[in-house]
Amino acid sequence: MTITYQLAYEQRCQLSALKKSGCSQREIAEIIGTSLSTVSRELARNTGERGYRHRQAQGRTDSRRTESARASL
């Protein structure tokens, strides 16, 4: 398994579809090729009132990344 620290948009799309189909976090991690803890953190950070939505998750990630870059300047 390749170690990745951030999910790509395509992986978020897969995660969303697998979550809706009822897969466990462990199954999702195996299918998208990342660690269980990465899936767990992704769902914890980006699940809103309407559940996990990949587009919203990507937007939140992008805004956190932008704010982090500003803070380091």
Secondary structure, 3 states (H helix, E strand, C coil): CCCCCCCCHHHHHHHHHHHHCCCCHHHHHHHHCCCHHHHHHHHHHHEECCEECHHHHHHHHHHHHHHHHHHCC
